[in-house]
Amino acid sequence: MPAKKVDFELDRTVTHRLHTLSKLTDRVSQAAYLQEAGIPLNEGRCLAAVGAFAPLSVNDLARLANLTKGQASRAAQTLVDRGFVDKQTSALDARGVVLRLTPLGQQTWRRVKALIRRRNEEIVACLDAAEREQLDRLLDRLVEHAVLAAGDASEVVE
């Protein structure tokens, strides 16, 4: 293991710890999504966004799933190809599309919802109720602060 530099503890920074937590939870979630829903994590996140907020454009999907437009477009097309999502031309913009769950997608969305709830519970299981409430408030403040610092609230989901 490399020697630790005393003047800067990277592993103690908020960004490093949030990134580490995200990667660790994604690794476990990826396996759970594949096993329980038969889809990879990014597609599961897209299916969840369509299930929770449909009808959606690809731009909305990208924003809600925290993906680039290209990633969201590819994931949406895969979900369409697999029969989970229906894609139709937008009535408002002939160049755009509207995404909705198919009956198979709705069935899978029920499994994904249960998985999301369980994974969230597992992540905060080490916290008591007061700590969970505090974490929730602190995360809201951090996200709000990051949105203001980024200067573009349209890129973050509320």
N, C-alpha and C positions, 0 to 999 in steps of 0.2 A: 504494500500500500504506500502511495506517495506520502512524503512528509507534509504535514499541515503547515501552511504559512500563517503566522500569527497576525499579520497586519490585515488580512482579508479572509473571512470565513464564508466562502461561497455557499457552503451547505447550510448556512443559517439564514440566508436571504429569503425573503418571502417568495420571490419569483422562482427560485430554485426549488423550494419546498412544495409550492403549488404545482410546478411542473412534474416533480417526482411523484406526488400524490396522484396527479392526473394520469401519468404513464402507468403506475401500478394498478390503479382502478380500471384503466382501459384494458390492460392485459387480462385481468380476471373477467371483465365484462365481455371481451371478445370471445373467450371460450364459452361463456354462458349463452351469449346470443347464438353462436353456432350450434350448441347442443340443444337449446330449448326452442329456438325459433327457426333454425336452419339458415340463418343469414348472418353475414359479417356485421361488425359493430357499426360502421358508417352507414350501411344500408338499413340497419335497425334504427339508427338515429333518424334517418330520413323517413322511414315508415312511421316512427313515433310522431314526427313533426306533421306529416300528412294526416295521421290519425287524430291528433289533437287539434289541428288548426285548419283542416281542409274547408273549402277549396284553396289550394295554394298555387302560386306561380313558381317557377324554378328559382327566381330571385328570392322570393319569400322563403322557400325551402332552404336555400343556401344560408340565409341569415339565421333562420330558426335552428338549423342543425350545426351552425358554426363551421360551415364548409365554404370553399371557394365555389363560384358559380359552375366552374367546370366539374369539380368533384360532385356537386349536387346534381348536375345534369346527367353525369354518368351513372350515379347511384339511382336516380329516378328512372332512367332508361332500363337499368337492370331490374328494378322492381316492376316496371311495366312488362318487360320480357318474361318475368317469372310469374306474372298474373296477380301480383299484390296491389298494383296501382293502375288506375285508368288515367290516360292522358288524352285530353281533348283540347281543341283549339279554343282560345279565350274568346268570349263574346265581346269583350272590351277592346281587345287588341289581336287582330288576325295573325300577327307574328308570334304571339305568346301562346302558352299552353296553361291549362288548369289541371292540377293533379288531385285525384280523389282515391280513396281505398276501394278496392273491389270486395266482394264477399270474402274471398280468400284472404285479402289484406286485412279486413276487419277481424277475422278469426285470429290471424297472426298478431294483430295489434293488441288483442286481449292478452295474449301470452307475453308480449313485449311489455305491456303496462305492468303486469304482475312482476316481471323480471326487474323493471326499473324501480318499482317500489321496494322489492326485496334487496336489490343492490344498494339503494340509498340507505335502507335500514342497516345493512351490514357495515357500511362505511362509517356511520355515526354510532354504532353499537357501543363503542367505548366511552361515549359521552352520556351524562345524565340529562334529564329534561331541561334543566336551566342552561346547561352548556350548549345543548342543541339550539335553544332559542337565541342564546348569545351568538353562536356561530352563524345562525341564519341572519341576524341583524348585521353582524360584521361583514358577512359576504355581500349583503345588499349594499352596504356603504362602500366597500371596495370596488364593486362593479360600477356603482354610480360614479365614484371618483375616477375610475379608469375610462368610463365613457366620456366624462367631461375633459379629461386629459387628452383623449384621442380626438375629441372635437367632432365626433360623428356618431350620434346616438342611434342612427339607423342600422348600424352594424351589430348591435347587441340586442338580445331578446330580453324582454322584461319578465 
